[in-house]
Amino acid sequence: MNLRDLRYFIALADTRHFGRAAEACFVSQPTLSTQLKKLEDELGVTLFERAPRNILLTPAGEQILRHAKLALSHVGSMQEIAKHTKDPESASIRLGIFPTLAPYLLPHVVPKLRRRFPNLELLLVEEKTETLIHQLRDGLIDAAILAEPVHDDHFDSLHLFTEPFVLALPKNHPLSKQRTLGMGELGNQHLLLLEEGHCLRDQALEVCSLSGAGEKEGFRATSLETLRQMVAAGVGITLLPMLAVKPPVPKSPHIMLLPFSNPPPHRNIAVFWRKSSVRGTFLHDLGQQIAKLPKSLFEM
């Protein structure tokens, strides 16, 4: 049994088609079929039910498939460890980041990371916070940029920056005449918020709780850009993180941005990785590079 045959087996299990599996493995269909038959003979079990237009895994095949994927995953991890040990800056790093930060932070950090680590393969994963935490625990990603706090004793972290919120409101809103806003002045307002599952919703609700404001009934947005469009259309007001109103994000002529008086509401952003990770030192260095952002990005 060899790794090549396991890859053939997994490819056929995934595609359920000999031709597509052979194409995915860059071999001829007869070669793939022959090697899979040898694998079945070696194991002494039938892995697939072969019908003219239907390929099904047998019960034994289902069980062996799980172990085959695990075996290849372990081999991949071994190769990554070896590669990272020899040259930490030329490995692949899977970095998670949540949707209300990713499109606004990445333009400021990816170019400089590419300059600082030209041989690093940075694979970005954009998911909601809870999904990223689970993926980080399970080893599906190497690190995640998240809003603090994250309560998990298995993670190490490095604080990156503190990002203030600003109030976005239509140009004709009564509050638009002010130059700054105190938290107490939100008391009778109702804000447009994101749907459940976004950490920005929880952060905005905390601001509402502290200020006495509430949520606008009957509307929950699926993205920050939807919130922005609703404000521009005069539907209501909302909180926006500072990076989401900075270039390269274009200004809207229909939205006024009102900063809060000190101390403004904010969110703390950090990078997290597993304490057990062999890449811990490099991930700390990577975080330090991400943290080198100009102060102007967090000021109106």
Residue frames as qw, qx, qy, qz and C-alpha x, y, z in Angstrom:
[[0.000, 0.889, 0.457, 0.000, 0.00, 0.00, 0.00],
 [0.442, -0.015, 0.008, 0.897, 1.33, 3.47, -0.86],
 [0.067, 0.524, 0.290, -0.798, 0.17, 7.08, -0.65],
 [0.181, 0.177, -0.539, -0.803, -0.43, 7.25, -4.38],
 [0.249, -0.279, -0.891, -0.258, -3.03, 4.47, -4.21],
 [0.112, -0.546, -0.641, 0.527, -4.75, 6.17, -1.26],
 [0.109, 0.414, -0.083, -0.900, -4.98, 9.37, -3.32],
 [0.248, -0.031, -0.754, -0.607, -6.57, 7.40, -6.19],
 [0.222, -0.415, -0.873, 0.129, -9.03, 5.84, -3.74],
 [0.036, -0.551, -0.408, 0.727, -10.01, 9.21, -2.25],
 [0.137, 0.266, -0.367, -0.881, -10.36, 10.79, -5.69],
 [0.287, -0.194, -0.829, -0.439, -12.79, 8.10, -6.85],
 [0.203, -0.500, -0.762, 0.358, -14.71, 8.28, -3.58],
 [0.001, -0.495, -0.176, 0.851, -15.06, 12.06, -4.01],
 [0.250, 0.296, -0.422, -0.820, -15.96, 12.11, -7.71],
 [0.674, 0.200, 0.654, -0.279, -17.79, 8.74, -8.02],
 [0.715, 0.682, 0.017, -0.151, -16.55, 8.70, -11.62],
 [0.849, -0.145, 0.262, 0.435, -13.47, 6.85, -12.93],
 [0.529, 0.597, 0.196, 0.570, -12.77, 9.35, -15.70],
 [0.125, -0.912, 0.037, -0.389, -12.95, 12.43, -13.46],
 [0.752, -0.621, 0.194, 0.105, -10.94, 10.70, -10.73],
 [0.817, 0.099, 0.235, 0.517, -8.21, 9.76, -13.22],
 [0.308, 0.761, 0.115, 0.559, -8.15, 13.31, -14.56],
 [0.408, -0.883, 0.081, -0.217, -7.84, 14.72, -11.02],
 [0.785, -0.485, 0.320, 0.212, -4.90, 12.38, -10.36],
 [0.251, 0.782, -0.460, -0.337, -3.23, 13.09, -13.74],
 [0.306, -0.214, 0.913, 0.162, -3.23, 9.42, -14.76],
 [0.402, 0.001, -0.666, -0.628, -5.06, 7.35, -17.33],
 [0.757, -0.234, 0.085, -0.605, -8.33, 5.68, -16.37],
 [0.910, 0.061, -0.411, -0.009, -6.90, 2.14, -16.86],
 [0.401, 0.337, -0.600, 0.605, -3.98, 2.98, -14.56],
 [0.366, -0.330, 0.375, -0.785, -6.32, 4.24, -11.85],
 [0.883, -0.104, -0.116, -0.443, -8.60, 1.20, -12.17],
 [0.797, 0.201, -0.534, 0.199, -5.65, -1.20, -12.02],
 [0.207, 0.339, -0.591, 0.702, -4.14, 0.41, -8.93],
 [0.557, -0.279, 0.254, -0.740, -7.47, 0.47, -7.12],
 [0.928, -0.015, -0.290, -0.231, -8.00, -3.23, -7.86],
 [0.612, 0.257, -0.598, 0.449, -4.52, -3.93, -6.42],
 [0.154, -0.358, 0.464, -0.795, -5.45, -1.93, -3.32],
 [0.802, -0.187, 0.021, -0.567, -8.62, -3.98, -2.88],
 [0.884, 0.118, -0.449, 0.058, -6.65, -7.21, -3.31],
 [0.355, 0.346, -0.596, 0.632, -4.09, -6.07, -0.75],
 [0.358, -0.267, 0.408, -0.796, -6.78, -5.15, 1.78],
 [0.043, -0.120, -0.992, 0.012, -8.88, -8.22, 0.99],
 [0.233, 0.583, 0.615, -0.477, -12.12, -6.22, 0.75],
 [0.289, 0.561, 0.528, 0.569, -14.19, -4.58, -1.99],
 [0.175, -0.290, -0.227, 0.913, -14.08, -0.80, -1.66],
 [0.334, 0.270, -0.132, -0.894, -16.60, 0.13, -4.36],
 [0.585, 0.414, 0.688, -0.116, -19.80, -1.19, -5.87],
 [0.056, -0.321, 0.502, 0.801, -19.23, -0.75, -9.58],
 [0.512, 0.578, 0.623, -0.128, -22.28, -0.23, -11.78],
 [0.518, 0.457, 0.397, 0.604, -22.31, 1.21, -15.34],
 [0.060, 0.698, 0.128, 0.702, -23.51, 4.63, -14.21],
 [0.561, -0.753, 0.024, -0.343, -23.12, 4.46, -10.47],
 [0.559, 0.274, -0.626, 0.471, -20.09, 4.13, -8.20],
 [0.606, -0.698, -0.039, -0.380, -20.88, 3.52, -4.52],
 [0.055, 0.517, -0.758, 0.394, -18.64, 2.94, -1.54],
 [0.687, -0.258, -0.678, -0.041, -19.17, -0.32, 0.29],
 [0.600, -0.787, -0.083, -0.118, -19.54, -0.20, 4.10],
 [0.807, -0.292, 0.074, 0.508, -15.89, -1.24, 4.39],
 [0.464, 0.453, 0.193, 0.737, -14.96, 1.42, 1.85],
 [0.229, -0.869, -0.159, -0.409, -16.73, 4.11, 3.91],
 [0.715, -0.683, 0.036, 0.147, -14.71, 3.19, 7.00],
 [0.763, -0.052, 0.197, 0.613, -11.40, 2.90, 5.16],
 [0.291, 0.733, 0.218, 0.575, -12.02, 6.24, 3.42],
 [0.386, -0.910, -0.020, -0.148, -12.01, 8.06, 6.76],
 [0.758, -0.498, 0.243, 0.345, -8.67, 6.48, 7.69],
 [0.667, 0.338, 0.297, 0.594, -7.21, 7.15, 4.23],
 [0.083, 0.876, 0.125, 0.459, -8.04, 10.86, 4.48],
 [0.575, -0.811, 0.112, 0.009, -6.61, 10.96, 7.99],
 [0.831, -0.158, 0.258, 0.467, -3.42, 9.24, 6.83],
 [0.494, 0.542, 0.228, 0.640, -2.89, 11.74, 4.01],
 [0.210, -0.927, -0.070, -0.302, -3.66, 14.60, 6.38],
 [0.721, -0.635, 0.176, 0.216, -0.98, 13.37, 8.79],
 [0.742, 0.123, 0.280, 0.596, 1.52, 13.00, 5.96],
 [0.227, 0.788, 0.198, 0.537, 0.71, 16.55, 4.82],
 [0.451, -0.886, 0.037, -0.100, 1.25, 17.81, 8.36],
 [0.809, -0.341, 0.232, 0.419, 4.59, 16.03, 8.55],
 [0.586, 0.413, 0.277, 0.640, 5.67, 17.63, 5.28],
 [0.041, -0.898, -0.136, -0.417, 4.53, 21.06, 6.45],
 [0.648, -0.745, 0.093, 0.125, 6.39, 20.68, 9.75],
 [0.777, -0.089, 0.274, 0.560, 9.56, 19.72, 7.92],
 [0.381, 0.624, 0.271, 0.626, 9.20, 22.58, 5.45],
 [0.255, -0.920, -0.095, -0.281, 8.41, 25.09, 8.18],
 [0.750, -0.578, 0.117, 0.300, 11.35, 23.93, 10.29],
 [0.681, 0.100, 0.285, 0.668, 13.76, 24.40, 7.40],
 [0.134, 0.155, 0.187, 0.961, 12.30, 27.74, 6.30],
 [0.067, 0.516, 0.698, -0.491, 9.39, 29.17, 8.36],
 [0.197, 0.568, 0.009, -0.799, 8.86, 32.02, 5.93],
 [0.270, 0.250, -0.685, -0.628, 8.23, 29.79, 2.91],
 [0.104, 0.220, 0.960, -0.142, 5.45, 27.61, 4.36],
 [0.260, -0.477, -0.543, -0.641, 1.69, 27.87, 3.83],
 [0.014, 0.135, 0.626, -0.768, -0.28, 29.66, 6.53],
 [0.191, -0.548, -0.707, -0.404, -4.08, 29.35, 6.69],
 [0.081, -0.077, -0.381, 0.918, -5.30, 32.56, 8.30],
 [0.073, -0.643, -0.752, -0.125, -8.93, 33.04, 9.29],
 [0.043, -0.078, -0.143, 0.986, -10.62, 36.44, 9.51],
 [0.218, 0.550, 0.749, -0.299, -14.25, 37.44, 10.09],
 [0.366, 0.583, 0.556, 0.466, -16.39, 39.17, 7.40],
 [0.054, -0.970, -0.229, -0.061, -16.84, 42.60, 9.02],
 [0.396, -0.779, 0.314, 0.371, -13.07, 43.04, 9.18],
 [0.741, 0.025, 0.523, 0.420, -11.58, 41.07, 6.27],
 [0.513, 0.652, 0.357, 0.429, -12.32, 43.37, 3.29],
 [0.062, -0.980, -0.009, -0.188, -11.30, 46.49, 5.22],
 [0.571, -0.704, 0.384, 0.176, -8.11, 45.27, 6.94],
 [0.852, 0.064, 0.409, 0.320, -6.62, 43.06, 4.23],
 [0.522, 0.782, 0.086, 0.329, -5.85, 45.86, 1.70],
 [0.147, -0.922, 0.292, -0.207, -3.66, 47.45, 4.37],
 [0.609, -0.561, 0.560, -0.023, -1.76, 44.34, 5.46],
 [0.919, 0.215, 0.316, 0.097, -1.52, 41.85, 2.58],
 [0.569, 0.774, -0.159, 0.230, 0.83, 43.95, 0.40],
 [0.100, -0.795, 0.536, -0.267, 3.28, 44.53, 3.24],
 [0.809, -0.272, 0.511, -0.103, 3.14, 40.86, 4.29],
 [0.873, 0.449, 0.136, 0.133, 4.02, 39.89, 0.73],
 [0.323, 0.831, -0.343, 0.295, 6.97, 42.27, 0.82],
 [0.393, -0.657, 0.574, -0.289, 8.14, 41.07, 4.23],
 [0.617, -0.142, 0.773, -0.040, 7.55, 37.35, 3.55],
 [0.438, 0.478, -0.422, -0.633, 7.85, 36.98, -0.25],
 [0.315, 0.168, -0.915, -0.190, 7.94, 33.17, -0.13],
 [0.265, 0.127, 0.779, -0.554, 5.02, 32.75, 2.28],
 [0.239, -0.300, -0.737, -0.556, 1.82, 31.25, 0.88],
 [0.203, 0.088, 0.518, -0.826, -0.95, 33.07, 2.76],
 [0.220, -0.334, -0.828, -0.394, -4.28, 31.26, 2.45],
 [0.224, -0.088, 0.307, -0.921, -7.13, 33.43, 3.73],
 [0.208, -0.390, -0.893, -0.085, -10.32, 31.94, 5.17],
 [0.229, -0.195, 0.107, -0.948, -13.28, 34.30, 5.71],
 [0.450, -0.400, -0.789, -0.123, -15.90, 32.95, 8.12],
 [0.456, -0.755, -0.064, -0.468, -17.96, 34.09, 11.09],
 [0.146, -0.668, 0.608, -0.403, -16.24, 34.10, 14.45],
 [0.791, -0.248, 0.467, -0.307, -17.69, 30.88, 15.89],
 [0.927, 0.374, -0.008, 0.008, -16.78, 28.94, 12.76],
 [0.418, 0.717, -0.459, 0.318, -13.21, 30.26, 12.87],
 [0.420, -0.572, 0.588, -0.389, -12.83, 29.31, 16.53],
 [0.924, -0.010, 0.342, -0.170, -13.94, 25.74, 15.76],
 [0.800, 0.565, -0.148, 0.141, -11.64, 25.55, 12.73],
 [0.113, 0.749, -0.546, 0.359, -8.71, 26.79, 14.79],
 [0.658, -0.400, 0.550, -0.323, -9.38, 24.24, 17.54],
 [0.933, 0.171, 0.306, -0.084, -9.64, 21.44, 14.96],
 [0.517, -0.385, 0.529, 0.552, -6.45, 22.39, 13.15],
 [0.565, 0.615, 0.506, 0.214, -8.20, 23.38, 9.92],
 [0.268, 0.894, -0.056, 0.354, -6.58, 26.82, 10.05],
 [0.659, 0.100, -0.401, 0.628, -3.28, 27.92, 11.62],
 [0.167, -0.225, -0.358, 0.891, -4.37, 31.25, 13.08],
 [0.011, 0.727, 0.627, 0.281, -7.37, 33.56, 13.20],
 [0.081, 0.146, -0.146, 0.975, -7.82, 37.31, 13.52],
 [0.332, -0.598, -0.722, -0.107, -10.73, 37.78, 15.93],
 [0.221, -0.706, 0.073, -0.669, -12.29, 40.35, 18.21],
 [0.282, 0.064, -0.786, 0.546, -11.29, 39.99, 21.85],
 [0.348, -0.485, 0.793, -0.120, -12.06, 38.37, 24.17],
 [0.796, 0.129, -0.524, -0.275, -11.88, 34.75, 23.05],
 [0.573, -0.524, 0.528, -0.345, -12.04, 32.43, 26.04],
 [0.972, 0.160, -0.171, -0.028, -10.03, 29.32, 25.22],
 [0.569, -0.710, 0.398, 0.119, -7.08, 28.09, 27.28],
 [0.837, 0.094, 0.419, 0.340, -5.68, 26.27, 24.23],
 [0.481, 0.773, 0.171, 0.376, -4.95, 29.52, 22.36],
 [0.444, -0.370, -0.031, 0.815, -2.13, 32.02, 22.48],
 [0.276, 0.860, 0.401, 0.155, -2.79, 35.52, 21.18],
 [0.403, -0.125, 0.027, 0.906, -1.25, 38.85, 20.27],
 [0.162, 0.809, 0.385, -0.413, -3.23, 42.10, 20.44],
 [0.526, 0.348, 0.415, 0.656, -3.13, 43.85, 17.06],
 [0.039, 0.225, 0.062, 0.972, -5.08, 47.11, 17.41],
 [0.113, 0.510, 0.664, -0.534, -8.05, 48.87, 18.95],
 [0.083, 0.289, 0.581, 0.756, -10.63, 49.95, 16.38],
 [0.210, 0.267, 0.403, -0.850, -13.11, 52.73, 17.27],
 [0.241, 0.564, 0.772, 0.166, -16.70, 52.79, 16.02],
 [0.070, 0.102, -0.074, -0.990, -18.31, 55.75, 14.29],
 [0.420, 0.499, 0.634, -0.414, -21.99, 56.48, 13.85],
 [0.104, 0.068, 0.641, 0.757, -23.21, 56.40, 10.24],
 [0.235, 0.591, 0.604, -0.479, -26.35, 58.40, 9.61],
 [0.410, 0.660, 0.494, 0.391, -28.25, 59.93, 6.68],
 [0.318, 0.248, 0.003, 0.915, -27.28, 63.49, 5.77],
 [0.298, -0.519, -0.188, -0.779, -30.65, 64.88, 6.92],
 [0.632, -0.417, -0.632, 0.167, -30.71, 63.13, 10.31],
 [0.320, -0.923, -0.082, -0.199, -31.16, 65.43, 13.35],
 [0.741, -0.560, 0.162, 0.332, -27.82, 64.28, 14.79],
 [0.728, 0.396, 0.192, 0.526, -25.98, 65.26, 11.59],
 [0.050, 0.931, -0.013, 0.360, -25.60, 68.84, 12.87],
 [0.652, -0.721, 0.225, 0.067, -23.24, 67.69, 15.62],
 [0.354, 0.737, -0.576, 0.023, -19.46, 67.38, 15.30],
 [0.215, 0.207, -0.925, 0.235, -19.08, 64.63, 17.90],
 [0.708, -0.366, -0.353, -0.489, -21.46, 62.42, 19.83],
 [0.244, -0.402, 0.737, -0.486, -21.55, 61.38, 23.45],
 [0.156, -0.080, -0.983, -0.050, -22.68, 57.86, 24.30],
 [0.148, 0.394, 0.688, -0.591, -25.64, 59.22, 26.25],
 [0.350, 0.424, -0.118, -0.827, -26.96, 60.98, 23.15],
 [0.299, 0.073, -0.856, -0.417, -27.77, 57.61, 21.57],
 [0.220, 0.055, 0.810, -0.540, -30.32, 56.89, 24.29],
 [0.577, 0.430, 0.402, -0.566, -33.47, 57.41, 22.22],
 [0.400, 0.527, -0.550, -0.509, -32.08, 56.02, 18.97],
 [0.889, 0.054, 0.435, -0.128, -32.75, 52.66, 17.26],
 [0.041, -0.630, 0.652, 0.420, -29.87, 51.22, 15.25],
 [0.869, 0.355, -0.242, -0.244, -29.78, 49.01, 12.19],
 [0.469, -0.553, 0.688, -0.020, -27.84, 45.85, 13.11],
 [0.352, 0.330, -0.826, -0.291, -26.48, 42.70, 11.49],
 [0.858, -0.181, -0.324, -0.356, -28.13, 39.30, 11.77],
 [0.788, -0.527, 0.309, -0.082, -27.26, 36.74, 14.46],
 [0.939, 0.083, 0.137, 0.304, -23.83, 35.15, 14.24],
 [0.460, 0.663, -0.112, 0.580, -21.82, 38.29, 13.46],
 [0.553, -0.333, -0.421, 0.637, -19.56, 39.42, 16.28],
 [0.084, 0.192, 0.055, 0.976, -20.17, 43.02, 15.19],
 [0.481, -0.550, -0.458, -0.507, -23.83, 42.56, 16.13],
 [0.691, -0.496, -0.446, 0.279, -22.81, 41.58, 19.66],
 [0.432, -0.087, -0.137, 0.887, -20.45, 44.56, 19.86],
 [0.135, -0.366, -0.260, -0.883, -23.16, 46.94, 18.64],
 [0.600, -0.574, -0.501, -0.244, -25.66, 45.51, 21.12],
 [0.616, -0.351, -0.379, 0.595, -23.15, 46.15, 23.89],
 [0.159, 0.102, 0.033, 0.981, -22.91, 49.79, 22.79],
 [0.393, -0.482, -0.445, -0.644, -26.70, 49.96, 22.74],
 [0.666, -0.507, -0.529, 0.138, -26.83, 48.56, 26.25],
 [0.493, -0.235, -0.249, 0.800, -24.31, 51.09, 27.55],
 [0.033, 0.071, 0.149, 0.986, -25.98, 54.05, 25.83],
 [0.364, 0.364, 0.590, -0.622, -29.62, 53.09, 26.28],
 [0.424, 0.349, -0.437, -0.712, -30.19, 52.78, 22.52],
 [0.753, 0.104, 0.595, -0.262, -32.14, 49.94, 20.92],
 [0.297, -0.042, 0.800, 0.520, -32.33, 47.86, 17.75],
 [0.451, 0.242, -0.200, -0.835, -34.53, 48.93, 14.85],
 [0.640, 0.120, 0.710, -0.270, -37.30, 46.35, 14.59],
 [0.750, 0.547, 0.298, -0.222, -38.03, 44.39, 11.42],
 [0.608, 0.742, -0.277, 0.059, -34.60, 44.58, 9.79],
 [0.673, -0.555, 0.434, 0.226, -31.36, 42.63, 10.17],
 [0.477, 0.752, -0.388, -0.238, -28.63, 42.91, 7.56],
 [0.989, 0.020, 0.058, 0.137, -26.50, 40.07, 6.25],
 [0.711, 0.175, -0.010, 0.681, -23.43, 42.25, 5.64],
 [0.283, -0.544, -0.140, 0.777, -21.82, 45.54, 6.56],
 [0.081, -0.002, 0.471, 0.878, -22.32, 46.78, 3.01],
 [0.199, -0.578, -0.723, -0.321, -26.08, 46.19, 3.29],
 [0.338, -0.702, -0.413, 0.472, -26.09, 48.30, 6.47],
 [0.248, -0.319, 0.182, 0.896, -24.21, 51.04, 4.62],
 [0.034, -0.257, -0.642, -0.722, -26.72, 51.03, 1.76],
 [0.277, -0.677, -0.682, -0.028, -29.67, 51.16, 4.16],
 [0.305, -0.625, -0.203, 0.690, -28.19, 54.22, 5.88],
 [0.146, -0.129, 0.415, 0.889, -27.57, 55.89, 2.49],
 [0.156, -0.421, -0.724, -0.524, -31.21, 55.23, 1.60],
 [0.269, -0.390, 0.156, -0.867, -32.37, 56.97, 4.78],
 [0.705, -0.314, -0.603, -0.203, -33.72, 53.84, 6.47],
 [0.700, -0.704, -0.119, 0.028, -31.82, 54.41, 9.73],
 [0.020, 0.841, -0.510, 0.177, -28.48, 54.77, 11.50],
 [0.976, -0.093, -0.171, 0.102, -25.83, 52.24, 12.43],
 [0.459, -0.756, 0.414, 0.215, -22.38, 51.75, 13.93],
 [0.822, 0.527, -0.181, 0.120, -19.47, 51.19, 11.55],
 [0.770, -0.424, 0.113, 0.463, -15.94, 50.12, 12.53],
 [0.047, -0.839, 0.202, 0.503, -13.35, 52.75, 11.61],
 [0.323, -0.273, 0.738, 0.525, -11.53, 50.63, 9.00],
 [0.366, 0.493, 0.773, 0.158, -14.82, 50.22, 7.11],
 [0.195, 0.939, 0.252, -0.126, -14.91, 53.98, 6.39],
 [0.288, -0.715, 0.412, 0.486, -11.26, 54.37, 5.38],
 [0.590, 0.619, -0.407, -0.321, -9.81, 54.21, 1.84],
 [0.003, 0.020, -0.638, -0.770, -9.92, 52.19, -0.33],
 [0.094, 0.591, 0.791, -0.128, -13.60, 52.16, 0.77],
 [0.113, 0.401, 0.294, 0.860, -15.25, 54.99, -1.24],
 [0.103, 0.214, 0.473, -0.848, -17.14, 57.72, 0.61],
 [0.082, 0.581, 0.777, 0.228, -20.90, 57.89, 0.16],
 [0.014, 0.288, 0.055, 0.956, -22.35, 61.36, -0.53],
 [0.555, -0.492, -0.370, -0.560, -25.52, 60.32, 1.29],
 [0.785, -0.430, -0.402, 0.192, -23.89, 59.25, 4.58],
 [0.049, -0.828, 0.336, -0.446, -22.46, 61.37, 7.36],
 [0.764, -0.071, -0.549, 0.332, -19.95, 59.85, 9.76],
 [0.334, -0.819, 0.107, -0.454, -20.09, 61.12, 13.30],
 [0.516, 0.222, -0.707, 0.430, -17.23, 60.29, 15.68],
 [0.632, -0.666, -0.395, -0.003, -17.83, 59.68, 19.38],
 [0.119, -0.853, 0.352, -0.366, -16.31, 61.85, 22.06],
 [0.437, 0.323, -0.784, 0.300, -13.58, 60.20, 24.13],
 [0.255, -0.293, 0.877, 0.284, -13.54, 57.43, 25.06],
 [0.611, 0.219, -0.354, -0.673, -15.26, 56.13, 21.92],
 [0.902, -0.036, 0.377, -0.208, -16.86, 52.67, 21.75],
 [0.258, 0.645, -0.683, -0.225, -14.43, 50.27, 20.14],
 [0.996, -0.040, 0.017, -0.083, -13.45, 46.67, 19.51],
 [0.305, -0.693, 0.637, 0.143, -10.10, 45.06, 20.27],
 [0.874, 0.416, -0.196, -0.155, -8.63, 42.91, 17.52],
 [0.422, -0.599, 0.679, 0.050, -6.05, 40.16, 18.11],
 [0.666, 0.344, -0.618, -0.239, -4.53, 37.19, 16.28],
 [0.748, -0.357, 0.469, -0.305, -4.98, 33.78, 17.91],
 [0.621, 0.369, -0.679, -0.132, -3.18, 30.46, 17.38],
 [0.911, -0.327, -0.242, -0.073, -2.98, 27.12, 19.18],
 [0.407, -0.790, 0.455, -0.054, -0.48, 26.93, 22.03],
 [0.827, -0.140, 0.525, 0.144, 0.55, 23.52, 20.67],
 [0.678, 0.734, 0.041, 0.009, 1.35, 24.89, 17.19],
 [0.770, -0.144, 0.175, 0.596, 4.92, 24.35, 15.99],
 [0.359, 0.551, 0.256, 0.709, 4.49, 27.66, 14.17],
 [0.340, -0.826, -0.398, 0.209, 3.82, 29.70, 17.29],
 [0.424, -0.508, 0.105, 0.742, 6.97, 31.82, 17.08],
 [0.211, 0.131, 0.541, 0.803, 6.42, 32.60, 13.40],
 [0.118, -0.705, -0.636, -0.292, 2.71, 33.38, 13.93],
 [0.362, -0.769, -0.240, 0.469, 3.70, 35.83, 16.67],
 [0.326, -0.298, 0.331, 0.834, 6.12, 37.50, 14.22],
 [0.083, 0.415, 0.683, 0.595, 3.40, 37.54, 11.56],
 [0.225, -0.812, -0.536, 0.058, 1.04, 39.21, 14.02],
 [0.370, -0.618, -0.019, 0.694, 3.63, 41.87, 14.81],
 [0.214, 0.013, 0.516, 0.830, 3.82, 42.73, 11.11],
 [0.089, -0.623, -0.688, -0.361, 0.02, 42.95, 10.85],
 [0.343, -0.764, -0.418, 0.352, -0.06, 45.25, 13.88],
 [0.349, -0.307, 0.146, 0.873, 2.16, 47.83, 12.18],
 [0.188, 0.710, 0.587, 0.341, -0.69, 50.01, 10.96],
 [0.178, 0.302, -0.065, 0.934, -0.61, 53.82, 10.76],
 [0.003, 0.351, 0.636, -0.687, -2.49, 55.67, 13.52],
 [0.278, 0.198, -0.177, -0.923, -4.39, 57.62, 10.86],
 [0.358, -0.143, -0.837, -0.389, -6.41, 54.51, 10.03],
 [0.359, -0.474, -0.773, 0.220, -8.09, 54.75, 13.42],
 [0.088, -0.455, -0.264, 0.846, -8.77, 58.49, 13.48],
 [0.371, 0.780, 0.503, 0.004, -11.42, 60.60, 11.78]]
